């Protein structure tokens, strides 16, 4: 009887350990805008469970799924004890907008500090409109943080986190003719460690009646 009890307790202990090693937290954030409502951003924070913190465990990886709807990510912050994300619905006033972000956080013991190589071959896709460009880059990494700075107005005008790797389209408003821009990309994998930034620039001009983007 004691042998069976010991085996049962050992089995329960193993299951507990395996469960702890594979522990994940999944959160869904859904937002919507009705017709006539203005664009809006929302901020969310997910904290490490107290039980995991007491065991000395930390967040070791995150996954982002934006496949449902029009929600976009403006920025994120991944730390051992919490995850922060700012999302946005870039509204078209004549139609309703909605979207969902699913965040999956993995809890473990060891945090990887390895970051990907910086992205290369930054370019504006020929498939995009001049005032609503598609930004492209080369990298094997899945995630990328992209920022666009208006040199003419001296301010950041757009920030996004791409979850599909290699490209993202300018999704809110229009760029301005006779302005100069600089954009930057840094990439990451599941551990949230970002590479150094790579930057590129361009200006928008009208030549012979056609508005074009000229790399700088």
C-alpha positions as CSV (number, residue, x, y, z in Angstrom):
1,X,0.0,0.0,0.0
2,X,2.8,2.4,0.9
3,X,4.5,1.5,-2.4
4,X,1.4,2.4,-4.4
5,X,1.0,5.6,-2.5
6,X,4.6,6.6,-3.1
7,X,4.2,5.8,-6.8
8,X,1.0,7.9,-7.0
9,X,2.7,10.9,-5.3
10,X,5.7,10.6,-7.6
11,X,3.4,10.5,-10.6
12,X,1.5,13.6,-9.4
13,X,4.8,15.4,-8.8
14,X,6.0,14.6,-12.3
15,X,2.7,15.9,-13.8
16,X,3.0,19.1,-11.7
17,X,6.6,19.7,-13.0
18,X,5.6,19.0,-16.6
19,X,2.7,21.3,-16.2
20,X,4.8,24.1,-14.8
21,X,7.4,23.7,-17.5
22,X,4.8,24.1,-20.2
23,X,2.7,26.8,-18.5
24,X,1.3,29.4,-20.7
25,X,-1.1,32.3,-20.4
26,X,-3.4,33.3,-23.2
27,X,-5.3,36.6,-23.3
28,X,-7.7,37.9,-26.0
29,X,-8.3,41.6,-26.5
30,X,-11.2,42.6,-28.7
31,X,-12.1,46.1,-29.7
32,X,-14.5,47.8,-32.0
33,X,-15.6,51.2,-33.3
34,X,-19.0,52.1,-34.6
35,X,-19.8,54.2,-37.6
36,X,-18.8,57.8,-37.0
37,X,-16.4,57.0,-34.1
38,X,-12.9,58.3,-34.2
39,X,-9.7,56.2,-34.3
40,X,-8.7,54.9,-30.8
41,X,-5.9,53.2,-29.0
42,X,-6.0,50.9,-26.0
43,X,-3.3,49.8,-23.6
44,X,-3.1,46.4,-21.9
45,X,-0.8,44.8,-19.4
46,X,-0.5,41.1,-18.4
47,X,1.4,40.4,-15.1
48,X,3.2,37.3,-14.2
49,X,1.0,35.2,-11.8
50,X,2.0,35.6,-8.2
51,X,2.5,31.8,-7.8
52,X,5.0,31.7,-10.7
53,X,6.8,34.7,-9.2
54,X,7.1,33.0,-5.9
55,X,8.7,30.0,-7.6
56,X,11.3,32.2,-9.2
57,X,9.8,31.7,-12.7
58,X,9.5,34.4,-15.4
59,X,8.0,35.1,-18.8
60,X,10.3,33.6,-21.4
61,X,8.4,34.0,-24.7
62,X,5.5,35.7,-26.3
63,X,3.3,35.0,-29.3
64,X,1.1,37.5,-31.1
65,X,-1.9,36.7,-33.3
66,X,-3.6,39.5,-35.2
67,X,-5.4,37.5,-37.9
68,X,-8.9,38.5,-36.8
69,X,-10.1,42.0,-38.0
70,X,-8.4,45.3,-38.4
71,X,-6.7,45.8,-35.0
72,X,-3.0,46.8,-35.2
73,X,-0.2,46.9,-32.6
74,X,1.4,50.3,-32.0
75,X,4.1,49.2,-29.6
76,X,4.9,46.5,-27.1
77,X,7.2,45.8,-24.1
78,X,8.1,42.3,-23.0
79,X,9.8,41.9,-19.6
80,X,10.4,38.9,-17.3
81,X,7.4,39.9,-15.0
82,X,4.9,41.7,-17.3
83,X,3.9,42.2,-20.9
84,X,2.6,45.6,-22.2
85,X,0.9,46.2,-25.5
86,X,-0.7,49.2,-27.1
87,X,-3.2,48.4,-29.8
88,X,-5.2,50.7,-32.2
89,X,-8.1,50.7,-34.6
90,X,-7.2,53.1,-37.4
91,X,-10.8,54.1,-38.2
92,X,-12.5,54.7,-41.5
93,X,-15.5,56.8,-40.3
94,X,-18.0,55.5,-42.9
95,X,-17.7,51.8,-41.8
96,X,-17.5,50.0,-38.5
97,X,-14.2,48.6,-37.5
98,X,-13.2,45.7,-35.2
99,X,-10.4,43.4,-34.4
100,X,-8.9,40.9,-32.0
101,X,-5.3,40.4,-30.6
102,X,-4.4,37.1,-29.0
103,X,-1.3,37.2,-26.8
104,X,0.3,34.0,-25.6
105,X,2.9,34.2,-22.9
106,X,5.1,31.3,-21.9
107,X,6.4,30.9,-18.3
108,X,9.7,29.2,-17.7
109,X,13.0,29.4,-15.8
110,X,15.6,30.7,-18.3
111,X,15.3,33.8,-20.4
112,X,17.0,33.7,-23.7
113,X,19.0,36.9,-24.4
114,X,19.7,36.0,-28.0
115,X,18.5,38.7,-30.5
116,X,18.2,38.3,-34.3
117,X,20.5,40.0,-36.8
118,X,19.3,43.5,-37.9
119,X,17.0,43.4,-41.0
120,X,18.4,44.3,-44.4
121,X,17.3,45.6,-47.8
122,X,14.7,48.1,-46.5
123,X,12.6,49.3,-49.4
124,X,9.2,50.7,-50.4
125,X,7.2,48.1,-52.4
126,X,6.2,49.0,-55.9
127,X,2.8,47.6,-55.1
128,X,2.0,50.4,-52.7
129,X,0.7,53.9,-53.4
130,X,3.2,56.7,-53.0
131,X,1.2,58.4,-50.2
132,X,0.2,55.1,-48.6
133,X,3.4,53.0,-49.0
134,X,4.1,49.4,-48.2
135,X,7.4,49.0,-46.2
136,X,9.5,45.9,-46.9
137,X,12.7,44.4,-45.4
138,X,14.6,41.1,-45.4
139,X,14.8,39.0,-42.2
140,X,14.1,35.4,-41.0
141,X,12.5,36.8,-37.8
142,X,8.8,36.8,-37.5
143,X,8.1,40.0,-35.6
144,X,9.2,43.6,-36.4
145,X,8.7,47.0,-34.8
146,X,8.5,49.8,-37.5
147,X,8.5,53.5,-36.9
148,X,8.1,56.4,-39.4
149,X,9.6,59.8,-38.6
150,X,8.6,63.0,-40.5
151,X,11.8,64.9,-40.9
152,X,9.9,68.0,-42.3
153,X,7.7,68.2,-39.2
154,X,10.3,66.7,-36.8
155,X,8.0,64.1,-35.3
156,X,7.2,60.4,-35.3
157,X,3.9,60.0,-37.2
158,X,3.4,56.2,-37.2
159,X,4.4,53.1,-35.2
160,X,3.5,49.5,-35.8
161,X,4.5,46.0,-34.7
162,X,4.3,43.6,-37.6
163,X,3.4,39.9,-36.9
164,X,3.8,38.5,-40.4
165,X,7.4,39.2,-41.1
166,X,9.0,41.1,-44.0
167,X,6.4,43.9,-44.7
168,X,3.7,46.1,-43.4
169,X,1.5,48.7,-45.1
170,X,0.9,52.3,-44.0
171,X,-2.7,51.9,-42.7
172,X,-3.8,55.3,-41.3
173,X,-4.1,58.6,-43.2
174,X,-1.8,59.6,-46.0
175,X,1.8,60.8,-46.2
176,X,2.4,64.4,-47.4
177,X,3.9,65.7,-50.6
178,X,7.1,67.7,-50.3
179,X,8.0,66.0,-47.0
180,X,11.1,64.0,-46.1
181,X,10.7,60.8,-44.1
182,X,13.0,58.3,-42.3
183,X,11.8,54.9,-41.2
184,X,13.4,52.3,-39.0
185,X,12.9,48.6,-38.5
186,X,14.0,46.2,-35.7
187,X,13.1,42.5,-35.5
188,X,12.5,39.9,-32.9
189,X,11.6,36.3,-32.4
190,X,9.4,34.8,-29.6
191,X,11.7,35.8,-26.8
192,X,11.0,39.4,-27.5
193,X,14.6,40.4,-27.8
194,X,14.9,43.0,-30.6
195,X,17.8,43.4,-33.0
196,X,19.5,46.7,-33.7
197,X,17.5,49.1,-35.9
198,X,18.1,49.5,-39.6
199,X,17.0,52.8,-41.1
200,X,16.2,54.2,-44.5
201,X,14.9,57.5,-45.9
202,X,12.8,58.9,-48.7
203,X,11.2,62.1,-49.9
204,X,7.9,62.6,-51.7
205,X,7.9,65.0,-54.7
206,X,5.7,65.7,-57.7
207,X,7.5,65.4,-61.0
208,X,5.7,66.0,-64.3
209,X,2.4,65.8,-62.5
210,X,3.2,62.5,-60.9
211,X,3.7,62.1,-57.1
212,X,6.7,59.8,-56.4
213,X,8.8,58.6,-53.5
214,X,12.5,59.1,-54.0
215,X,14.9,57.0,-51.8
216,X,17.6,59.0,-49.9
